[in-house]
Amino acid sequence: MDLNIIPETKRAFKPFNAASVRFPIVARSTDVPGPGSYECDVKQNRQVHMLHSFGGRTKLIPAIKTKCMPLNRDKCVICLKQPIGDYYQYRNEILCGDCFNFNWQWQEKFKRTYLQAFQKVRDCSHVHEHSGTSARIQLVDNRIMKKLQRKEAYLSLYWP
């Protein structure tokens, strides 16, 4: 090999070969949606609703009100069945979850503006037992209940 002759090299289009492909192009996975599919107008810095007193402790406002009564005689206005789990109430009118969702979508018996006044309510049977009297037998520890209420209040900010 003759060291006096400079070998011919391919000149780079840009100095230091800056335009070369350094990272191999890999097809992006379709598991994660692209940046255009996310909602941009989502409310930022959501905070759990609390009652504040001047200098005192803060108190959590529960996302779903708990209705405490010895015997739950609430019946849905439309299907006339006793609601199971969470249900909706406005004044004396009660709707089970299925009837509320159906009327929200199709507006058959109630208009949507009227349905907005309904609030989610839950029977107290998951917390304590009355056995037909006004006395209560605690089923769940208060610490666990507060933890569940905090979790529910936080998640209700994203899934009302």
Backbone as CSV, one residue per row, in Angstrom:
resi,resn,N_x,N_y,N_z,CA_x,CA_y,CA_z,C_x,C_y,C_z
1,MET,0.840,-1.165,0.000,0.000,0.000,0.000,0.892,1.238,0.000
2,ASP,0.612,2.117,-0.928,1.410,3.326,-1.087,0.835,4.423,-0.210
3,LEU,1.636,4.949,0.716,1.159,5.975,1.636,1.206,7.366,1.027
4,ASN,1.843,7.548,-0.114,1.914,8.853,-0.755,0.614,9.205,-1.470
5,ILE,-0.156,8.225,-1.843,-1.404,8.474,-2.568,-2.550,8.519,-1.545
6,ILE,-3.307,9.591,-1.609,-4.458,9.746,-0.706,-5.626,8.970,-1.305
7,PRO,-6.226,8.084,-0.527,-7.334,7.302,-1.079,-8.556,8.182,-1.301
8,GLU,-9.330,7.838,-2.314,-10.548,8.599,-2.609,-11.615,8.247,-1.584
9,THR,-12.186,9.286,-1.014,-13.266,9.077,-0.041,-14.512,9.796,-0.517
10,LYS,-15.611,9.315,-0.063,-16.881,9.932,-0.412,-17.067,11.148,0.487
11,ARG,-17.328,12.293,-0.152,-17.507,13.513,0.624,-18.873,13.514,1.298
12,ALA,-18.893,13.984,2.505,-20.154,14.077,3.245,-20.929,15.288,2.752
13,PHE,-22.271,15.132,2.708,-23.128,16.233,2.273,-23.063,17.366,3.287
14,LYS,-23.042,17.019,4.567,-22.915,18.006,5.634,-21.632,17.678,6.399
15,PRO,-21.011,18.669,7.017,-19.759,18.397,7.728,-19.947,17.428,8.894
16,PHE,-18.929,16.656,9.155,-18.896,15.655,10.216,-20.000,14.617,10.069
17,ASN,-20.495,14.469,8.855,-21.524,13.476,8.547,-22.766,13.651,9.441
18,ALA,-23.165,14.911,9.636,-24.267,15.231,10.544,-25.615,14.759,10.017
19,ALA,-25.758,14.559,8.737,-27.044,14.164,8.168,-27.217,12.656,8.086
20,SER,-26.242,11.913,8.594,-26.348,10.458,8.477,-27.427,9.919,9.429
21,VAL,-27.901,8.739,9.096,-28.917,8.097,9.925,-28.202,7.422,11.090
22,ARG,-28.357,7.994,12.279,-27.663,7.451,13.436,-28.491,6.391,14.145
23,PHE,-29.788,6.601,14.163,-30.660,5.657,14.861,-31.516,4.954,13.828
24,PRO,-31.621,3.653,13.924,-32.447,2.948,12.940,-33.923,3.319,13.107
25,ILE,-34.596,3.453,11.996,-36.013,3.802,12.022,-36.801,2.545,12.365
26,VAL,-37.503,2.598,13.494,-38.295,1.468,13.963,-39.756,1.878,13.888
27,ALA,-40.580,0.987,13.431,-42.011,1.291,13.356,-42.546,1.508,14.764
28,ARG,-43.338,2.578,14.938,-43.889,2.881,16.256,-45.027,1.932,16.570
29,SER,-45.148,1.603,17.834,-46.202,0.666,18.224,-47.554,1.368,18.188
30,THR,-48.561,0.619,17.850,-49.915,1.178,17.798,-50.642,0.984,19.120
31,ASP,-49.936,0.464,20.130,-50.562,0.283,21.439,-50.870,1.623,22.092
32,VAL,-49.975,2.580,21.927,-50.145,3.891,22.536,-50.664,4.849,21.469
33,PRO,-51.745,5.571,21.746,-52.258,6.502,20.741,-51.295,7.661,20.512
34,GLY,-51.367,8.235,19.337,-50.495,9.338,18.984,-50.867,10.609,19.717
35,PRO,-50.020,11.645,19.609,-50.269,12.876,20.355,-51.533,13.609,19.919
36,GLY,-51.999,13.380,18.717,-53.203,14.071,18.259,-54.491,13.503,18.819
37,SER,-54.426,12.331,19.428,-55.656,11.711,19.914,-55.955,12.028,21.379
38,TYR,-55.070,12.743,22.061,-55.329,13.111,23.452,-56.150,14.395,23.500
39,GLU,-56.938,14.538,24.565,-57.726,15.757,24.726,-56.816,16.856,25.258
40,CYS,-56.813,17.985,24.559,-55.951,19.090,24.962,-56.651,20.034,25.934
41,ASP,-57.983,20.058,25.895,-58.730,21.024,26.698,-59.193,20.452,28.037
42,VAL,-58.493,19.449,28.550,-58.842,18.858,29.840,-58.433,19.822,30.940
43,LYS,-59.289,19.953,31.950,-59.019,20.859,33.051,-57.784,20.382,33.813
44,GLN,-56.832,21.267,34.007,-55.598,20.929,34.704,-55.720,21.277,36.188
45,ASN,-54.838,20.726,36.990,-54.760,20.999,38.430,-56.089,20.769,39.131
46,ARG,-56.673,19.621,38.909,-57.923,19.284,39.584,-57.636,19.026,41.051
47,GLN,-58.528,19.494,41.909,-58.333,19.292,43.337,-59.593,18.708,43.949
48,VAL,-59.409,17.868,44.937,-60.522,17.253,45.648,-61.238,18.342,46.441
49,HIS,-62.567,18.298,46.480,-63.351,19.311,47.180,-63.262,19.096,48.687
50,MET,-62.914,20.166,49.395,-62.766,20.113,50.848,-63.504,21.293,51.469
51,LEU,-63.973,21.091,52.708,-64.517,22.184,53.508,-63.372,22.731,54.345
52,HIS,-63.161,24.045,54.283,-62.066,24.666,55.019,-62.636,25.556,56.111
53,SER,-62.020,25.509,57.269,-62.357,26.451,58.331,-61.091,27.237,58.637
54,PHE,-61.252,28.435,59.148,-60.103,29.300,59.370,-59.245,28.747,60.499
55,GLY,-58.097,28.216,60.172,-57.172,27.691,61.158,-57.494,26.290,61.631
56,GLY,-58.611,25.731,61.217,-58.996,24.394,61.659,-58.633,23.338,60.631
57,ARG,-59.096,22.142,60.887,-58.831,21.038,59.975,-59.724,21.138,58.749
58,THR,-59.247,20.579,57.659,-60.068,20.508,56.453,-60.883,19.226,56.494
59,LYS,-62.070,19.283,55.895,-62.956,18.126,55.895,-63.306,17.792,54.453
60,LEU,-63.195,16.533,54.112,-63.463,16.070,52.755,-64.958,16.099,52.460
61,ILE,-65.327,16.622,51.301,-66.711,16.554,50.841,-66.828,15.275,50.027
62,PRO,-67.650,14.315,50.465,-67.715,13.037,49.742,-68.313,13.207,48.347
63,ALA,-67.824,12.409,47.419,-68.306,12.480,46.035,-69.729,11.951,45.930
64,ILE,-70.056,10.936,46.723,-71.393,10.344,46.722,-71.940,10.429,48.137
65,LYS,-73.118,11.034,48.277,-73.715,11.175,49.597,-74.218,9.827,50.091
66,THR,-74.026,9.580,51.383,-74.500,8.345,51.999,-75.785,8.648,52.752
67,LYS,-76.815,7.901,52.429,-78.130,8.099,53.030,-78.306,7.064,54.134
68,CYS,-78.405,7.529,55.394,-78.479,6.630,56.535,-79.924,6.537,57.021
69,MET,-80.505,5.342,56.928,-81.872,5.104,57.402,-81.994,3.641,57.811
70,PRO,-82.830,3.353,58.846,-82.953,1.968,59.313,-83.456,1.011,58.237
71,LEU,-84.479,1.396,57.514,-84.996,0.567,56.423,-85.023,1.401,55.153
72,ASN,-84.377,0.928,54.129,-84.348,1.658,52.864,-85.555,1.236,52.035
73,ARG,-86.519,2.138,51.917,-87.730,1.852,51.146,-87.748,2.625,49.832
74,ASP,-86.605,3.132,49.406,-86.545,3.895,48.160,-86.829,2.992,46.974
75,LYS,-87.650,3.497,46.045,-87.957,2.758,44.821,-87.792,3.694,43.638
76,CYS,-87.355,3.145,42.542,-87.166,3.917,41.315,-88.529,4.384,40.808
77,VAL,-88.599,5.621,40.331,-89.852,6.193,39.841,-90.300,5.496,38.563
78,ILE,-89.368,5.046,37.747,-89.710,4.482,36.437,-89.963,2.981,36.522
79,CYS,-88.989,2.217,37.012,-89.136,0.754,37.002,-89.755,0.211,38.289
80,LEU,-89.941,1.051,39.297,-90.563,0.688,40.579,-89.837,-0.445,41.304
81,LYS,-88.539,-0.585,41.075,-87.724,-1.576,41.776,-86.828,-0.857,42.776
82,GLN,-86.400,-1.583,43.789,-85.476,-1.007,44.755,-84.088,-0.951,44.119
83,PRO,-83.451,0.240,44.114,-82.145,0.356,43.461,-81.067,-0.434,44.195
84,ILE,-80.173,-1.011,43.421,-79.047,-1.765,43.964,-77.789,-0.928,43.741
85,GLY,-77.019,-0.720,44.786,-75.797,0.074,44.674,-76.111,1.559,44.682
86,ASP,-75.343,2.334,43.917,-75.550,3.778,43.847,-76.779,4.085,43.013
87,TYR,-77.502,5.130,43.418,-78.661,5.573,42.651,-78.734,7.091,42.706
88,TYR,-79.696,7.677,42.009,-79.786,9.120,41.868,-81.047,9.627,42.547
89,GLN,-80.929,10.809,43.203,-82.065,11.363,43.917,-82.113,12.870,43.715
90,TYR,-83.330,13.378,43.512,-83.590,14.813,43.484,-84.921,15.023,44.179
91,ARG,-84.879,15.702,45.316,-86.049,15.873,46.177,-86.616,14.507,46.544
92,ASN,-87.843,14.192,46.135,-88.445,12.895,46.475,-88.389,11.911,45.323
93,GLU,-87.819,12.297,44.204,-87.750,11.407,43.043,-86.439,10.632,43.078
94,ILE,-86.561,9.342,42.842,-85.403,8.454,42.887,-85.332,7.678,41.582
95,LEU,-84.137,7.608,41.012,-83.903,6.842,39.784,-82.752,5.873,40.025
96,CYS,-82.936,4.628,39.598,-81.817,3.683,39.664,-80.811,4.049,38.564
97,GLY,-79.635,3.480,38.634,-78.577,3.824,37.681,-78.949,3.527,36.240
98,ASP,-79.610,2.385,35.993,-79.984,2.007,34.627,-81.006,2.976,34.042
99,CYS,-82.033,3.321,34.823,-83.074,4.237,34.339,-82.507,5.639,34.123
100,PHE,-81.591,6.060,35.008,-80.976,7.377,34.852,-80.172,7.438,33.559
101,ASN,-79.339,6.425,33.320,-78.519,6.412,32.105,-79.374,6.334,30.852
102,PHE,-80.449,5.554,30.889,-81.344,5.450,29.736,-82.011,6.794,29.452
103,ASN,-82.499,7.473,30.505,-83.142,8.774,30.317,-82.140,9.853,29.942
104,TRP,-80.899,9.715,30.396,-79.873,10.684,30.011,-79.601,10.590,28.510
105,GLN,-79.604,9.377,28.003,-79.307,9.174,26.588,-80.514,9.505,25.710
106,TRP,-81.708,9.005,26.067,-82.865,9.120,25.180,-83.858,10.197,25.599
107,GLN,-83.748,10.722,26.821,-84.630,11.780,27.323,-86.101,11.415,27.135
108,GLU,-86.452,10.219,27.556,-87.802,9.725,27.350,-88.790,10.317,28.352
109,LYS,-88.485,10.222,29.650,-89.402,10.735,30.666,-88.953,12.087,31.206
110,PHE,-87.646,12.276,31.376,-87.102,13.520,31.910,-86.159,14.150,30.894
111,LYS,-86.130,15.470,30.875,-85.178,16.186,30.027,-83.806,16.179,30.706
112,ARG,-82.775,16.375,29.919,-81.411,16.320,30.437,-81.137,17.453,31.427
113,THR,-81.751,18.610,31.207,-81.549,19.726,32.138,-82.120,19.396,33.512
114,TYR,-83.223,18.651,33.549,-83.810,18.234,34.820,-82.969,17.133,35.464
115,LEU,-82.416,16.251,34.657,-81.598,15.156,35.187,-80.286,15.657,35.792
116,GLN,-79.834,16.836,35.373,-78.594,17.386,35.923,-78.736,17.745,37.398
117,ALA,-79.975,17.952,37.854,-80.204,18.294,39.259,-80.100,17.073,40.174
118,PHE,-80.173,15.879,39.611,-80.096,14.660,40.416,-78.680,14.488,40.957
119,GLN,-78.590,13.979,42.190,-77.297,13.720,42.815,-77.165,12.236,43.112
120,LYS,-75.941,11.763,43.054,-75.687,10.354,43.330,-75.788,10.102,44.832
121,VAL,-76.518,9.054,45.185,-76.748,8.710,46.589,-76.424,7.235,46.775
122,ARG,-76.006,6.888,48.000,-75.690,5.497,48.311,-76.328,5.141,49.649
123,ASP,-76.818,3.934,49.748,-77.386,3.439,50.993,-76.247,3.162,51.982
124,CYS,-76.539,3.254,53.277,-75.503,3.089,54.302,-75.200,1.631,54.622
125,SER,-75.806,0.700,53.931,-75.660,-0.721,54.279,-74.231,-1.242,54.091
126,HIS,-73.402,-0.572,53.316,-72.022,-1.023,53.142,-71.126,-0.589,54.302
127,VAL,-71.584,0.389,55.117,-70.787,0.911,56.219,-71.204,0.287,57.549
128,HIS,-72.511,0.269,57.801,-73.009,-0.276,59.061,-74.367,-0.936,58.860
129,GLU,-74.789,-1.654,59.887,-76.047,-2.392,59.817,-76.990,-1.848,60.886
130,HIS,-78.257,-1.630,60.523,-79.236,-1.080,61.460,-80.100,-2.159,62.107
131,SER,-80.366,-3.233,61.421,-81.250,-4.306,61.896,-82.638,-3.784,62.253
132,GLY,-83.130,-2.809,61.500,-84.477,-2.277,61.692,-84.601,-1.248,62.795
133,THR,-83.507,-0.871,63.458,-83.557,0.140,64.519,-82.692,1.325,64.125
134,SER,-82.709,2.357,64.979,-81.880,3.526,64.684,-80.429,3.320,65.136
135,ALA,-80.168,2.273,65.921,-78.801,1.964,66.354,-78.003,1.398,65.182
136,ARG,-76.666,1.540,65.275,-75.814,1.076,64.181,-74.790,0.080,64.685
137,ILE,-74.548,-0.938,63.887,-73.471,-1.890,64.150,-72.428,-1.668,63.062
138,GLN,-71.247,-1.210,63.484,-70.187,-0.851,62.537,-69.683,-2.091,61.808
139,LEU,-69.636,-2.024,60.477,-69.125,-3.131,59.667,-67.713,-2.864,59.158
140,VAL,-67.406,-1.588,58.909,-66.109,-1.207,58.335,-65.445,-0.200,59.266
141,ASP,-64.145,-0.338,59.450,-63.383,0.566,60.300,-63.410,1.981,59.721
142,ASN,-63.423,3.002,60.604,-63.479,4.397,60.155,-62.267,4.778,59.316
143,ARG,-61.088,4.248,59.668,-59.877,4.547,58.896,-60.015,4.075,57.461
144,ILE,-60.538,2.872,57.297,-60.716,2.307,55.956,-61.760,3.109,55.185
145,MET,-62.825,3.534,55.869,-63.870,4.321,55.202,-63.331,5.662,54.716
146,LYS,-62.515,6.330,55.544,-61.936,7.609,55.132,-61.020,7.430,53.929
147,LYS,-60.259,6.347,53.942,-59.353,6.066,52.822,-60.149,5.833,51.541
148,LEU,-61.234,5.064,51.639,-62.077,4.813,50.466,-62.747,6.095,49.973
149,GLN,-63.176,6.957,50.910,-63.803,8.219,50.511,-62.806,9.129,49.804
150,ARG,-61.563,9.169,50.299,-60.533,9.977,49.632,-60.269,9.474,48.225
151,LYS,-60.154,8.153,48.092,-59.903,7.556,46.779,-61.069,7.839,45.830
152,GLU,-62.291,7.700,46.334,-63.478,7.932,45.514,-63.594,9.397,45.101
153,ALA,-63.277,10.318,46.018,-63.330,11.745,45.704,-62.296,12.099,44.642
154,TYR,-61.109,11.498,44.716,-60.074,11.764,43.716,-60.479,11.217,42.350
155,LEU,-60.970,9.975,42.325,-61.341,9.372,41.045,-62.565,10.038,40.432
156,SER,-63.420,10.642,41.261,-64.603,11.319,40.719,-64.233,12.590,39.952
157,LEU,-63.016,13.083,40.146,-62.567,14.236,39.359,-62.372,13.855,37.899
158,TYR,-62.061,12.596,37.638,-61.784,12.133,36.289,-62.937,11.341,35.685
159,TRP,-63.678,10.615,36.522,-64.837,9.846,36.051,-66.035,10.186,36.914
160,PRO,-66.792,11.203,36.536,-67.926,11.610,37.392,-69.063,10.616,37.405
